Amino acid sequence: MTDKKALTLLKKYYLPYTAEGTLSESDRADAFKSGILVPDSAMTHDEIITAIKSLSEDISLESTAKAFLYSLSSGDMRYRTALSSLVWARSLPKHEFISNNAEKAGWRTPSCSVCGCTHGLVTTERIDWNNYGVFRYFPPKQYGREPDFACAEYVLHDLREFEKLPAAEPCEEDYCILNGIFACVGQMKPHNMDIALVNEIRGKKFLDATGNAVHCILGILSLCGILESTAHRGFLHNFTNSGEIGGYRDGLSFYPLFYWRGKNGVNYDAVNEIFSSFSGDRLSPSHAVIPVKNEAKAPAKKVVSKAEPYYSDGVYTIMLTDAERRYLALDPIDPSWETESMYSVTHWLKKRTVLFYKENTIVKVIHEVHSIDDDGAYCWRDYSEFDTRLETDNRKMLLPLTARGRAKPITPTNVMAVKPFGCTFNIYLKKEESQIAVQNLRNNQIIPIGEEERVKKIMSDEDFHEFMRYYISTCPDDYFEHISAVRNMKHQTVKFRAGDIFRCQIDRTHCAYGLILGKTREIETWKELPKEHSFRHVMTQPILVRMYDFVTTDQEMSAALLSDKTLCPPRLCSDCDILWGTHKIVAHKKLVPDDIQFQLQLARQVKKDEHFTPFTAEGFMEMSPSRPNPESLYVEWGFASFEIPWADVPDNIRRLLDKGRYFDGGVAMFINADTPKHIRQDNLLLLENRDKFGAVMEFLGLSPKCTVDDFAAKYGGISRQKYIELIEERGK
């Protein structure tokens, strides 16, 4: 077996958290012959410690230091970690097994609290050393296992295998790389952590290694005391017990690296102690410079993305004109701007991101996504354009927005992660489902395009321009005043309370109005609210809203003018549209009982524990292939809730529940001006469902004309008038 095949097997069966299958006996035997894999062996904890201490005396610090340097330019991982293993081994005190009390913790793996050893704690135990040896060949990958370079098993295996290797001698490039790393440390701000240093090193491109591999190099330097903090030292002259290290910050973190900060810099005393016996002063502050790139190397061949053939330079899904951009709150395109296109593929999605540069500043972005089926036909297309202002370092790195930030590579993900500094236009094209949105994410203002029936028929660039000709011709005289507000309004945080009336724009001329009944995060603190109430099992910051059931062109309706208008059934909506001023509060009214309404909820309960509420239980029953029999029927209306044994539920109510889902345990992320159209059609409070409502009330022993007050009087809870009194008294 070749070394290459053995490495493939090692990576496949030992690098993932959970490997699929096991090595065949023939492959295992051949892999052992190659020396890449090693056989299991049986040892006790004490035998492991004795072997480590013996090796630490036999191996010289100079040989491991040279090996570490050699690995930097060669990329030979076998030589890399012997340095930190030897430093750790020499510092390790001789000791007997001391328990980490894992049995009491309930979740931790039993191990020695001194050395972290997890094998042979009680008696002799077989150890598969390849679980540790895999990190002598591969840096960890994302979603892969994290290495622990400071545990007894890894150190023993590493030092034993290092002894078998030929001696290594570093070259000049190795010194340049390590000095380059030290120079990058000098670039760090006082608060910067190891991740910032990894990004800095990778950005300078003098070290050919992945981010995870760079992180491992820093971890080795940290274990050796070269990158340490004042309070948390490396192992060169100190030993920190495994049980005293504490929790790691996140994956791929090393002790004491995750305590290191930019202000700690490089410990050159440790550098000199480890390297100076053969390097002299070649690793010193005066030599800490970032290596100049070798321009003589042939440029890397550009990899053509599989998405690129689906796009043409200068040709977009929608060819906006500058005249159209004006109506969509976008800046015109300056012909002097230069462009750079980036492509990517995610499953069946072909993506292109075009950056528009004014000198070194990204001022506009066009992002397109095409969903293409197996036959090459479009399923749907998406086009977004937004104005922004992102400064770059000579078009190579995105500069941070604040002094505490760090530079990042210019990628579509990093560019689009920053909220645009201007407005965003988006059009989604799919047969009979097309949509248009225009908004300013910085101030949460929108341009209500409306015209839903016309928009959903847009399928091409030509269709879009035809729509825009109609749109422009029908804009009201004050249209650009609204455009100016959307572009320039400052971000605001709006205070609101129950009884506030807000206005939602449907399009340029039509609007709807809504009434806020309360904030569920406040109501759920009330002792009057049942423990299992749906308000306690929803996410975000919901508010209870009722929309007025009409649409108007009157933008200035008062509470008095709205007093005789019908209200729709209530909905739970996220408060973001109100809090950030997307929908403007225009009036306030004193609530009266007829304003107050709550959702009537019927849900089948299939099991009872803290993980299954009545609403998740219903979903569990629908998803389960075995469809378990319900235990009970959960009923909620207002502040009253109760359960009825399923055996007592009559057939007509059971059939009703089989045909519909008469509960809503979710929250609408946005408040739609056309909310009446979006209310679930199986909502029992809708007029068209009065027969179903009557059947439920009859089953519950109430009149078909029952109100939430009647329900509360029979089943507990509070009246609408009491709710008004409490919301006025307790509301913020």
C-alpha positions, 0 to 999 in steps of 0.5 A: 500500500502506498503512503497516499492510500494509507493517509486517505484511510487515516483521514477517512476513519479517524479525522471525523467525529463519527467515521462510517464503517471500519477498516478492513483487515487487509487494509489495516495490515497494509496500512501498518506496514506503511508506518502511517497507521500503528497497531493498538497497544495496552497500557495503564495510566502509570505506564503512560506517564513513565513512558512520557518522562523517559522519552522527555529525557531521551529527546533533545529540545534542539531536535524538536525545535529544528523539526518545528521550523522545518515543518513550516515551509515543508508542510510536513506535519509529522515534525510539527508538534514534537516541540510542544509535546516535548515541552509539555512532557518535560514539565509534566510532574510524575503522578498517579491517577487523580480523578476529574470527578466525571461521574459527579459531573454527569457528562464529562469523560473520566480522565486524570485531572493532572494529565488529561489521560482517559485510558488505563485509569483503573486497569490495563486498557487497549488504546487505538493510537491512530485517534491521536496520530491523525493530527500528526498528518492533518490539520483539523477541518471544519466540523472535524475533530479538534486536536488536544496537543496537551493530553498524555496519549497524544504526547506519548504517541507523538514523541514515540513516532518522532523518534523514528523520523530522520533528523530535520534541518530548517532552511532560511524560508523557515526563519522568514515564516516564523519571523513573519508570524511574530511580525503579525503579532506586532500588528495586533491591537491590544484586545485582538484574540487568536482568531484575529491573528490567524486572519492577519497571517493568512491575509499576508499570504507568506505561509501556505497553510489553511486557517486551521493549520495556522491556528494549530501552529499558534497553539504549539507556540502558545503551549511553549510559552511563546504566545501566553498571557500574564495570568496563564502561562505556557508549559516551558517552566510551568505546568497547568493541570488538565482539570484547571484549564477550564472550558475552551472558548470554541472549537480549535482553541488551545490553552493558553492561546485562548487567553492570549491577547494582542497586548501580550505580544511575543515572549522572546525569552521563550523564543531564545530558550527554545531556538537560540542554541542553533539559530543565534539571533535570527529569531529576534524583534529586529528580524520580525518582518513580514516576508516579501512575496516571491514574485518569481513564482508562477501565478496560480491558474484561475479556477473557473467557477461552474457558475460563470458560464451562466452569466455574461459580463455587463449583462444582468438578469434585470438591466436597470436604467439609471432613470429606473434606479431613481424611482427605486431609491438607487444611485446611478452607475458612474461609467468610470467605476470598475467592476469585479465579478465573483462566482459560486455554486451551491447545490443547484444555485448558480451565483454571481456577485459584481462589485463596483469600485470607485478607486478602492471603495466598493460603492455598489453591489449586484448579486444574482442567484439562478436556480437551474434544473437538470435540463438547464432551464430556470426554476427561478431567478433573483436579482439584488442591487444595493448601494454601499460604502465599503473601504478596502485595502487596495481591493485586497481586504475589506477594512473594518468599520470600527477601530475594534474590527479587523480586516477580512477577505473580499468575498460575497459573504463578507461584503453582503454581511454588512448592512448596505449604506444605501437602499436595496432593490430586489426582484424575485422572478418565478412564474406567477410568484414574482415579487419586488422589494425596495428598502433601506436596511439601515433605517428600516424604511420601505418603498411600498411597490404594491401592484401585486397582480402586475408584479407576479406576472414579471418573468423577464427583463422586458416584462420588468421594463414594461412594468416600470413604464406603468409604475413611473407614469402612475407615481403621485406628485409627492413620490420623491419626497417619500424616496428622500425619506427612505434614503435619508431618514435616521434610524429610530427606536419607537416607544409604543403601548397597547392602544396605539394605532399604526399605518401600513402602506400597501402601495404608493396611495393605499394604506391600512391601519392596525391596533396594538393590543399588547406585548406578550413578553410583558403579558407572560409575566402576569400571574393571571396567564396560565402556565401552558399558554401559547404566549409562553412558547413563541420566539422573538418579541411578539405583539398582539395586533388586530388590523382594521378590515379595510383599505383606504387612500386616506393617510391621516385617519384618526382614532375617531374615524376608525372607531366604527371600522371592523377589526380582523381577528388577532395575530401575533407579529414581531414588534420590529416593524413598529419598534424601528418605525417601518409602520408609523404610529399615527394615533392612540385610543382608549381601549374598549372591550370590543377591541380586545380579542384573542386567538381561539386555539384547539390542539391535540396533546400526544405526550406530556413533558417539558419538551412538548407543549400542546402546540409542538405535540400537535406537530409531533403527531402530524410528523410521526409515521405511527401517528400516536393516539392523542392523550387529550384536547387542549383548548385555549381562548384568552386567559383560560386554558384547559385539557379534555381527555381525548376519549371525551371528545365527540366524533364531529370535533375529532373530524374537524381537527382532522381536516384543519389545524386550529391553532397557531403557535408562531409569530409573523416576522412582519406586519403585512398591510394586507393582513386579512388575506394572510389570516389562516383560513381555519381560524375559528374566529373568521365569519366564514367559520361560524358553523365550526365555531358553533360546533366547538362551543356547543361541545364546550357547553356554550352558546354559538354566540359565545364571547371570550368573556363568556368563555372566561366566566365558565373556564376561568381567566379574565374578562376583556375589561379586566385585561384593559385595566391590567394592560393600562396599569402594567403596560410599559 
